[in-house]
Amino acid sequence: MADISDLPMLHDIDADYAPQYVKLTRILRDKIESGQYRRGDSLPAADLAGQYKVSVRVTCSALAMLAANGYVSRAGPFRSYSVIWQAGA
């Protein structure tokens, strides 16, 4: 898999020009839906940023988008996000 930060080649018809946080949101959503991340699992932004080679800010934006769509939540502003989505719910 290419890094999220890789830029598409000029004139690549299949290039994904979505912002980095949207790309990361899609990756994390797919991992949640496939069961790689399960209900109750913690998703620390700093760890994810290092894993996907993006900034913590990008990761926080991706997690906020997942929270807005009911996949994750967090108990407070200084806490890690946790998976709340459950298959078939």
Secondary structure, 3 states (H helix, E strand, C coil): CCCCCCCCCCCCCCCCCCCHHHHHHHHHHHHHHHCCCCCCCEECHHHHHHHHCCCHHHHHHHHHHHHHCCCEECCCCCCCEEECCCCCC
